[in-house]
Amino acid sequence: MRTKAGRKRRLEDALAALKADEVSDELQQEQVKWLEDALRELDAPAEGKMTS
């Protein structure tokens, strides 16, 4: 994805799919955490980072 909005939409879609899947709770929780962390990172104010 080239835009922040596009990356955010992909992460949100992945989270929704994961939560609807029949994945074991332990694995699912770990994957949800990774995706939520990535979303928070996208939403955080840029601190000296160059973004495209």
CHARMM internal coordinates of N, CA and C (Angstrom, degrees):
IC EDIT
DIST 1 N 1 CA 1.4454
DIST 1 CA 1 C 1.5260
ANGL 1 N 1 CA 1 C 109.41
DIST 1 C 2 N 1.2626
ANGL 1 CA 1 C 2 N 115.49
DIHE 1 N 1 CA 1 C 2 N 140.72
DIST 2 N 2 CA 1.4571
ANGL 1 C 2 N 2 CA 119.74
DIHE 1 CA 1 C 2 N 2 CA -177.34
DIST 2 CA 2 C 1.5187
ANGL 2 N 2 CA 2 C 112.78
DIHE 1 C 2 N 2 CA 2 C -95.35
DIST 2 C 3 N 1.3172
ANGL 2 CA 2 C 3 N 117.54
DIHE 2 N 2 CA 2 C 3 N -25.03
DIST 3 N 3 CA 1.4572
ANGL 2 C 3 N 3 CA 118.99
DIHE 2 CA 2 C 3 N 3 CA -176.63
DIST 3 CA 3 C 1.5169
ANGL 3 N 3 CA 3 C 111.17
DIHE 2 C 3 N 3 CA 3 C -111.12
DIST 3 C 4 N 1.3142
ANGL 3 CA 3 C 4 N 114.63
DIHE 3 N 3 CA 3 C 4 N 156.30
DIST 4 N 4 CA 1.4642
ANGL 3 C 4 N 4 CA 120.20
DIHE 3 CA 3 C 4 N 4 CA 177.46
DIST 4 CA 4 C 1.5295
ANGL 4 N 4 CA 4 C 109.79
DIHE 3 C 4 N 4 CA 4 C -60.89
DIST 4 C 5 N 1.3215
ANGL 4 CA 4 C 5 N 117.01
DIHE 4 N 4 CA 4 C 5 N -42.13
DIST 5 N 5 CA 1.4686
ANGL 4 C 5 N 5 CA 120.77
DIHE 4 CA 4 C 5 N 5 CA 179.73
DIST 5 CA 5 C 1.5300
ANGL 5 N 5 CA 5 C 111.07
DIHE 4 C 5 N 5 CA 5 C -62.63
DIST 5 C 6 N 1.3086
ANGL 5 CA 5 C 6 N 116.61
DIHE 5 N 5 CA 5 C 6 N -38.73
DIST 6 N 6 CA 1.4583
ANGL 5 C 6 N 6 CA 120.45
DIHE 5 CA 5 C 6 N 6 CA 178.36
DIST 6 CA 6 C 1.5165
ANGL 6 N 6 CA 6 C 112.01
DIHE 5 C 6 N 6 CA 6 C -66.15
DIST 6 C 7 N 1.3306
ANGL 6 CA 6 C 7 N 116.38
DIHE 6 N 6 CA 6 C 7 N -43.84
DIST 7 N 7 CA 1.4721
ANGL 6 C 7 N 7 CA 120.30
DIHE 6 CA 6 C 7 N 7 CA 177.63
DIST 7 CA 7 C 1.5198
ANGL 7 N 7 CA 7 C 110.38
DIHE 6 C 7 N 7 CA 7 C -62.89
DIST 7 C 8 N 1.3305
ANGL 7 CA 7 C 8 N 115.91
DIHE 7 N 7 CA 7 C 8 N -42.08
DIST 8 N 8 CA 1.4679
ANGL 7 C 8 N 8 CA 120.09
DIHE 7 CA 7 C 8 N 8 CA -179.69
DIST 8 CA 8 C 1.5307
ANGL 8 N 8 CA 8 C 110.34
DIHE 7 C 8 N 8 CA 8 C -62.97
DIST 8 C 9 N 1.3169
ANGL 8 CA 8 C 9 N 116.65
DIHE 8 N 8 CA 8 C 9 N -43.31
DIST 9 N 9 CA 1.4673
ANGL 8 C 9 N 9 CA 120.48
DIHE 8 CA 8 C 9 N 9 CA -179.95
DIST 9 CA 9 C 1.5347
ANGL 9 N 9 CA 9 C 110.51
DIHE 8 C 9 N 9 CA 9 C -62.25
DIST 9 C 10 N 1.3411
ANGL 9 CA 9 C 10 N 117.69
DIHE 9 N 9 CA 9 C 10 N -42.04
DIST 10 N 10 CA 1.4696
ANGL 9 C 10 N 10 CA 120.94
DIHE 9 CA 9 C 10 N 10 CA 178.58
DIST 10 CA 10 C 1.5200
ANGL 10 N 10 CA 10 C 111.18
DIHE 9 C 10 N 10 CA 10 C -63.36
DIST 10 C 11 N 1.3377
ANGL 10 CA 10 C 11 N 117.09
DIHE 10 N 10 CA 10 C 11 N -41.83
DIST 11 N 11 CA 1.4641
ANGL 10 C 11 N 11 CA 120.31
DIHE 10 CA 10 C 11 N 11 CA 178.92
DIST 11 CA 11 C 1.5224
ANGL 11 N 11 CA 11 C 110.89
DIHE 10 C 11 N 11 CA 11 C -65.17
DIST 11 C 12 N 1.3324
ANGL 11 CA 11 C 12 N 116.59
DIHE 11 N 11 CA 11 C 12 N -42.59
DIST 12 N 12 CA 1.4676
ANGL 11 C 12 N 12 CA 120.11
DIHE 11 CA 11 C 12 N 12 CA 179.12
DIST 12 CA 12 C 1.5317
ANGL 12 N 12 CA 12 C 111.08
DIHE 11 C 12 N 12 CA 12 C -63.95
DIST 12 C 13 N 1.3390
ANGL 12 CA 12 C 13 N 116.52
DIHE 12 N 12 CA 12 C 13 N -40.52
DIST 13 N 13 CA 1.4672
ANGL 12 C 13 N 13 CA 120.50
DIHE 12 CA 12 C 13 N 13 CA 177.54
DIST 13 CA 13 C 1.5258
ANGL 13 N 13 CA 13 C 110.82
DIHE 12 C 13 N 13 CA 13 C -63.63
DIST 13 C 14 N 1.3372
ANGL 13 CA 13 C 14 N 116.43
DIHE 13 N 13 CA 13 C 14 N -41.44
DIST 14 N 14 CA 1.4628
ANGL 13 C 14 N 14 CA 120.49
DIHE 13 CA 13 C 14 N 14 CA 179.01
DIST 14 CA 14 C 1.5248
ANGL 14 N 14 CA 14 C 111.06
DIHE 13 C 14 N 14 CA 14 C -64.14
DIST 14 C 15 N 1.3338
ANGL 14 CA 14 C 15 N 116.76
DIHE 14 N 14 CA 14 C 15 N -40.76
DIST 15 N 15 CA 1.4643
ANGL 14 C 15 N 15 CA 120.47
DIHE 14 CA 14 C 15 N 15 CA 177.48
DIST 15 CA 15 C 1.5221
ANGL 15 N 15 CA 15 C 111.26
DIHE 14 C 15 N 15 CA 15 C -61.52
DIST 15 C 16 N 1.3199
ANGL 15 CA 15 C 16 N 116.56
DIHE 15 N 15 CA 15 C 16 N -45.77
DIST 16 N 16 CA 1.4659
ANGL 15 C 16 N 16 CA 120.46
DIHE 15 CA 15 C 16 N 16 CA -179.58
DIST 16 CA 16 C 1.5249
ANGL 16 N 16 CA 16 C 110.95
DIHE 15 C 16 N 16 CA 16 C -62.38
DIST 16 C 17 N 1.3257
ANGL 16 CA 16 C 17 N 116.99
DIHE 16 N 16 CA 16 C 17 N -43.13
DIST 17 N 17 CA 1.4720
ANGL 16 C 17 N 17 CA 120.49
DIHE 16 CA 16 C 17 N 17 CA 179.48
DIST 17 CA 17 C 1.5185
ANGL 17 N 17 CA 17 C 110.83
DIHE 16 C 17 N 17 CA 17 C -64.67
DIST 17 C 18 N 1.3117
ANGL 17 CA 17 C 18 N 116.75
DIHE 17 N 17 CA 17 C 18 N -41.93
DIST 18 N 18 CA 1.4634
ANGL 17 C 18 N 18 CA 120.91
DIHE 17 CA 17 C 18 N 18 CA -179.27
DIST 18 CA 18 C 1.5265
ANGL 18 N 18 CA 18 C 111.14
DIHE 17 C 18 N 18 CA 18 C -63.97
DIST 18 C 19 N 1.3156
ANGL 18 CA 18 C 19 N 116.77
DIHE 18 N 18 CA 18 C 19 N -43.13
DIST 19 N 19 CA 1.4617
ANGL 18 C 19 N 19 CA 120.25
DIHE 18 CA 18 C 19 N 19 CA -178.97
DIST 19 CA 19 C 1.5240
ANGL 19 N 19 CA 19 C 111.75
DIHE 18 C 19 N 19 CA 19 C -67.17
DIST 19 C 20 N 1.3299
ANGL 19 CA 19 C 20 N 117.68
DIHE 19 N 19 CA 19 C 20 N -24.87
DIST 20 N 20 CA 1.4647
ANGL 19 C 20 N 20 CA 121.65
DIHE 19 CA 19 C 20 N 20 CA -179.83
DIST 20 CA 20 C 1.5259
ANGL 20 N 20 CA 20 C 111.94
DIHE 19 C 20 N 20 CA 20 C -89.98
DIST 20 C 21 N 1.3313
ANGL 20 CA 20 C 21 N 117.53
DIHE 20 N 20 CA 20 C 21 N -8.12
DIST 21 N 21 CA 1.4575
ANGL 20 C 21 N 21 CA 122.60
DIHE 20 CA 20 C 21 N 21 CA -175.33
DIST 21 CA 21 C 1.5333
ANGL 21 N 21 CA 21 C 110.97
DIHE 20 C 21 N 21 CA 21 C -84.22
DIST 21 C 22 N 1.3201
ANGL 21 CA 21 C 22 N 115.30
DIHE 21 N 21 CA 21 C 22 N 165.69
DIST 22 N 22 CA 1.4626
ANGL 21 C 22 N 22 CA 122.35
DIHE 21 CA 21 C 22 N 22 CA 179.35
DIST 22 CA 22 C 1.5268
ANGL 22 N 22 CA 22 C 111.31
DIHE 21 C 22 N 22 CA 22 C -95.37
DIST 22 C 23 N 1.3161
ANGL 22 CA 22 C 23 N 117.30
DIHE 22 N 22 CA 22 C 23 N 40.19
DIST 23 N 23 CA 1.4612
ANGL 22 C 23 N 23 CA 122.34
DIHE 22 CA 22 C 23 N 23 CA 179.94
DIST 23 CA 23 C 1.5275
ANGL 23 N 23 CA 23 C 108.74
DIHE 22 C 23 N 23 CA 23 C -79.60
DIST 23 C 24 N 1.3327
ANGL 23 CA 23 C 24 N 116.73
DIHE 23 N 23 CA 23 C 24 N 146.95
DIST 24 N 24 CA 1.4633
ANGL 23 C 24 N 24 CA 120.09
DIHE 23 CA 23 C 24 N 24 CA 179.38
DIST 24 CA 24 C 1.5271
ANGL 24 N 24 CA 24 C 109.67
DIHE 23 C 24 N 24 CA 24 C -57.21
DIST 24 C 25 N 1.3252
ANGL 24 CA 24 C 25 N 116.45
DIHE 24 N 24 CA 24 C 25 N 147.43
DIST 25 N 25 CA 1.4559
ANGL 24 C 25 N 25 CA 121.41
DIHE 24 CA 24 C 25 N 25 CA -174.81
DIST 25 CA 25 C 1.5217
ANGL 25 N 25 CA 25 C 113.12
DIHE 24 C 25 N 25 CA 25 C -57.61
DIST 25 C 26 N 1.3234
ANGL 25 CA 25 C 26 N 117.65
DIHE 25 N 25 CA 25 C 26 N -42.71
DIST 26 N 26 CA 1.4621
ANGL 25 C 26 N 26 CA 120.49
DIHE 25 CA 25 C 26 N 26 CA -177.05
DIST 26 CA 26 C 1.5320
ANGL 26 N 26 CA 26 C 111.43
DIHE 25 C 26 N 26 CA 26 C -63.97
DIST 26 C 27 N 1.3203
ANGL 26 CA 26 C 27 N 116.00
DIHE 26 N 26 CA 26 C 27 N -47.58
DIST 27 N 27 CA 1.4626
ANGL 26 C 27 N 27 CA 120.32
DIHE 26 CA 26 C 27 N 27 CA 179.33
DIST 27 CA 27 C 1.5222
ANGL 27 N 27 CA 27 C 110.10
DIHE 26 C 27 N 27 CA 27 C -66.10
DIST 27 C 28 N 1.3096
ANGL 27 CA 27 C 28 N 116.41
DIHE 27 N 27 CA 27 C 28 N -41.86
DIST 28 N 28 CA 1.4574
ANGL 27 C 28 N 28 CA 121.03
DIHE 27 CA 27 C 28 N 28 CA -179.24
DIST 28 CA 28 C 1.5272
ANGL 28 N 28 CA 28 C 110.62
DIHE 27 C 28 N 28 CA 28 C -61.26
DIST 28 C 29 N 1.3138
ANGL 28 CA 28 C 29 N 117.87
DIHE 28 N 28 CA 28 C 29 N -44.20
DIST 29 N 29 CA 1.4598
ANGL 28 C 29 N 29 CA 121.11
DIHE 28 CA 28 C 29 N 29 CA -179.91
DIST 29 CA 29 C 1.5215
ANGL 29 N 29 CA 29 C 111.65
DIHE 28 C 29 N 29 CA 29 C -61.11
DIST 29 C 30 N 1.3274
ANGL 29 CA 29 C 30 N 116.72
DIHE 29 N 29 CA 29 C 30 N -39.53
DIST 30 N 30 CA 1.4580
ANGL 29 C 30 N 30 CA 120.91
DIHE 29 CA 29 C 30 N 30 CA 179.23
DIST 30 CA 30 C 1.5349
ANGL 30 N 30 CA 30 C 110.54
DIHE 29 C 30 N 30 CA 30 C -66.01
DIST 30 C 31 N 1.3175
ANGL 30 CA 30 C 31 N 116.64
DIHE 30 N 30 CA 30 C 31 N -44.43
DIST 31 N 31 CA 1.4610
ANGL 30 C 31 N 31 CA 120.47
DIHE 30 CA 30 C 31 N 31 CA -180.00
DIST 31 CA 31 C 1.5261
ANGL 31 N 31 CA 31 C 111.33
DIHE 30 C 31 N 31 CA 31 C -67.43
DIST 31 C 32 N 1.3231
ANGL 31 CA 31 C 32 N 117.50
DIHE 31 N 31 CA 31 C 32 N -39.70
DIST 32 N 32 CA 1.4654
ANGL 31 C 32 N 32 CA 121.24
DIHE 31 CA 31 C 32 N 32 CA 177.38
DIST 32 CA 32 C 1.5269
ANGL 32 N 32 CA 32 C 109.75
DIHE 31 C 32 N 32 CA 32 C -61.31
DIST 32 C 33 N 1.3370
ANGL 32 CA 32 C 33 N 117.01
DIHE 32 N 32 CA 32 C 33 N -41.98
DIST 33 N 33 CA 1.4602
ANGL 32 C 33 N 33 CA 120.47
DIHE 32 CA 32 C 33 N 33 CA 178.96
DIST 33 CA 33 C 1.5224
ANGL 33 N 33 CA 33 C 111.05
DIHE 32 C 33 N 33 CA 33 C -60.53
DIST 33 C 34 N 1.3485
ANGL 33 CA 33 C 34 N 117.12
DIHE 33 N 33 CA 33 C 34 N -44.78
DIST 34 N 34 CA 1.4692
ANGL 33 C 34 N 34 CA 120.65
DIHE 33 CA 33 C 34 N 34 CA 179.67
DIST 34 CA 34 C 1.5226
ANGL 34 N 34 CA 34 C 110.87
DIHE 33 C 34 N 34 CA 34 C -59.49
DIST 34 C 35 N 1.3376
ANGL 34 CA 34 C 35 N 115.98
DIHE 34 N 34 CA 34 C 35 N -45.72
DIST 35 N 35 CA 1.4640
ANGL 34 C 35 N 35 CA 119.88
DIHE 34 CA 34 C 35 N 35 CA -178.20
DIST 35 CA 35 C 1.5275
ANGL 35 N 35 CA 35 C 111.59
DIHE 34 C 35 N 35 CA 35 C -67.46
DIST 35 C 36 N 1.3333
ANGL 35 CA 35 C 36 N 116.99
DIHE 35 N 35 CA 35 C 36 N -42.03
DIST 36 N 36 CA 1.4625
ANGL 35 C 36 N 36 CA 120.00
DIHE 35 CA 35 C 36 N 36 CA 178.92
DIST 36 CA 36 C 1.5296
ANGL 36 N 36 CA 36 C 111.00
DIHE 35 C 36 N 36 CA 36 C -65.32
DIST 36 C 37 N 1.3367
ANGL 36 CA 36 C 37 N 117.21
DIHE 36 N 36 CA 36 C 37 N -37.91
DIST 37 N 37 CA 1.4671
ANGL 36 C 37 N 37 CA 120.71
DIHE 36 CA 36 C 37 N 37 CA 175.94
DIST 37 CA 37 C 1.5278
ANGL 37 N 37 CA 37 C 110.58
DIHE 36 C 37 N 37 CA 37 C -61.86
DIST 37 C 38 N 1.3248
ANGL 37 CA 37 C 38 N 116.42
DIHE 37 N 37 CA 37 C 38 N -41.93
DIST 38 N 38 CA 1.4651
ANGL 37 C 38 N 38 CA 120.54
DIHE 37 CA 37 C 38 N 38 CA 179.20
DIST 38 CA 38 C 1.5315
ANGL 38 N 38 CA 38 C 110.85
DIHE 37 C 38 N 38 CA 38 C -64.39
DIST 38 C 39 N 1.3282
ANGL 38 CA 38 C 39 N 116.83
DIHE 38 N 38 CA 38 C 39 N -39.54
DIST 39 N 39 CA 1.4677
ANGL 38 C 39 N 39 CA 120.22
DIHE 38 CA 38 C 39 N 39 CA 177.25
DIST 39 CA 39 C 1.5226
ANGL 39 N 39 CA 39 C 110.98
DIHE 38 C 39 N 39 CA 39 C -64.15
DIST 39 C 40 N 1.3377
ANGL 39 CA 39 C 40 N 116.72
DIHE 39 N 39 CA 39 C 40 N -43.81
DIST 40 N 40 CA 1.4707
ANGL 39 C 40 N 40 CA 119.88
DIHE 39 CA 39 C 40 N 40 CA 178.73
DIST 40 CA 40 C 1.5255
ANGL 40 N 40 CA 40 C 110.71
DIHE 39 C 40 N 40 CA 40 C -61.58
DIST 40 C 41 N 1.3208
ANGL 40 CA 40 C 41 N 116.29
DIHE 40 N 40 CA 40 C 41 N -39.21
DIST 41 N 41 CA 1.4585
ANGL 40 C 41 N 41 CA 120.20
DIHE 40 CA 40 C 41 N 41 CA 179.26
DIST 41 CA 41 C 1.5268
ANGL 41 N 41 CA 41 C 110.85
DIHE 40 C 41 N 41 CA 41 C -63.63
DIST 41 C 42 N 1.3244
ANGL 41 CA 41 C 42 N 116.75
DIHE 41 N 41 CA 41 C 42 N -39.21
DIST 42 N 42 CA 1.4678
ANGL 41 C 42 N 42 CA 120.04
DIHE 41 CA 41 C 42 N 42 CA 177.73
DIST 42 CA 42 C 1.5269
ANGL 42 N 42 CA 42 C 111.43
DIHE 41 C 42 N 42 CA 42 C -66.24
DIST 42 C 43 N 1.3256
ANGL 42 CA 42 C 43 N 116.47
DIHE 42 N 42 CA 42 C 43 N -37.12
DIST 43 N 43 CA 1.4592
ANGL 42 C 43 N 43 CA 121.18
DIHE 42 CA 42 C 43 N 43 CA -177.33
DIST 43 CA 43 C 1.5197
ANGL 43 N 43 CA 43 C 113.47
DIHE 42 C 43 N 43 CA 43 C -80.79
DIST 43 C 44 N 1.3269
ANGL 43 CA 43 C 44 N 117.25
DIHE 43 N 43 CA 43 C 44 N -17.45
DIST 44 N 44 CA 1.4614
ANGL 43 C 44 N 44 CA 121.13
DIHE 43 CA 43 C 44 N 44 CA -177.93
DIST 44 CA 44 C 1.5335
ANGL 44 N 44 CA 44 C 109.60
DIHE 43 C 44 N 44 CA 44 C -69.46
DIST 44 C 45 N 1.3281
ANGL 44 CA 44 C 45 N 116.36
DIHE 44 N 44 CA 44 C 45 N 146.30
DIST 45 N 45 CA 1.4666
ANGL 44 C 45 N 45 CA 118.63
DIHE 44 CA 44 C 45 N 45 CA 177.22
DIST 45 CA 45 C 1.5192
ANGL 45 N 45 CA 45 C 109.71
DIHE 44 C 45 N 45 CA 45 C -62.55
DIST 45 C 46 N 1.2994
ANGL 45 CA 45 C 46 N 115.70
DIHE 45 N 45 CA 45 C 46 N 141.57
DIST 46 N 46 CA 1.4661
ANGL 45 C 46 N 46 CA 120.60
DIHE 45 CA 45 C 46 N 46 CA 179.96
DIST 46 CA 46 C 1.5221
ANGL 46 N 46 CA 46 C 109.36
DIHE 45 C 46 N 46 CA 46 C -67.99
DIST 46 C 47 N 1.3175
ANGL 46 CA 46 C 47 N 115.44
DIHE 46 N 46 CA 46 C 47 N 127.36
DIST 47 N 47 CA 1.4644
ANGL 46 C 47 N 47 CA 121.20
DIHE 46 CA 46 C 47 N 47 CA 179.39
DIST 47 CA 47 C 1.5122
ANGL 47 N 47 CA 47 C 108.54
DIHE 46 C 47 N 47 CA 47 C -112.73
DIST 47 C 48 N 1.3155
ANGL 47 CA 47 C 48 N 115.99
DIHE 47 N 47 CA 47 C 48 N 82.17
DIST 48 N 48 CA 1.4549
ANGL 47 C 48 N 48 CA 120.00
DIHE 47 CA 47 C 48 N 48 CA 179.22
DIST 48 CA 48 C 1.5108
ANGL 48 N 48 CA 48 C 113.46
DIHE 47 C 48 N 48 CA 48 C 74.42
DIST 48 C 49 N 1.3402
ANGL 48 CA 48 C 49 N 117.17
DIHE 48 N 48 CA 48 C 49 N 11.91
DIST 49 N 49 CA 1.4582
ANGL 48 C 49 N 49 CA 120.51
DIHE 48 CA 48 C 49 N 49 CA 179.26
DIST 49 CA 49 C 1.5204
ANGL 49 N 49 CA 49 C 108.97
DIHE 48 C 49 N 49 CA 49 C -94.61
DIST 49 C 50 N 1.3062
ANGL 49 CA 49 C 50 N 115.74
DIHE 49 N 49 CA 49 C 50 N 143.00
DIST 50 N 50 CA 1.4447
ANGL 49 C 50 N 50 CA 120.33
DIHE 49 CA 49 C 50 N 50 CA 173.89
DIST 50 CA 50 C 1.5203
ANGL 50 N 50 CA 50 C 107.09
DIHE 49 C 50 N 50 CA 50 C -93.29
DIST 50 C 51 N 1.3126
ANGL 50 CA 50 C 51 N 117.27
DIHE 50 N 50 CA 50 C 51 N 129.89
DIST 51 N 51 CA 1.4657
ANGL 50 C 51 N 51 CA 121.03
DIHE 50 CA 50 C 51 N 51 CA 179.73
DIST 51 CA 51 C 1.5026
ANGL 51 N 51 CA 51 C 109.14
DIHE 50 C 51 N 51 CA 51 C -117.46
DIST 51 C 52 N 1.3253
ANGL 51 CA 51 C 52 N 115.07
DIHE 51 N 51 CA 51 C 52 N 156.53
DIST 52 N 52 CA 1.4606
ANGL 51 C 52 N 52 CA 119.34
DIHE 51 CA 51 C 52 N 52 CA 178.68
DIST 52 CA 52 C 1.5025
ANGL 52 N 52 CA 52 C 110.53
DIHE 51 C 52 N 52 CA 52 C -98.33
END
COOR INIT
IC SEED 1 N 1 CA 1 C
IC BUILD
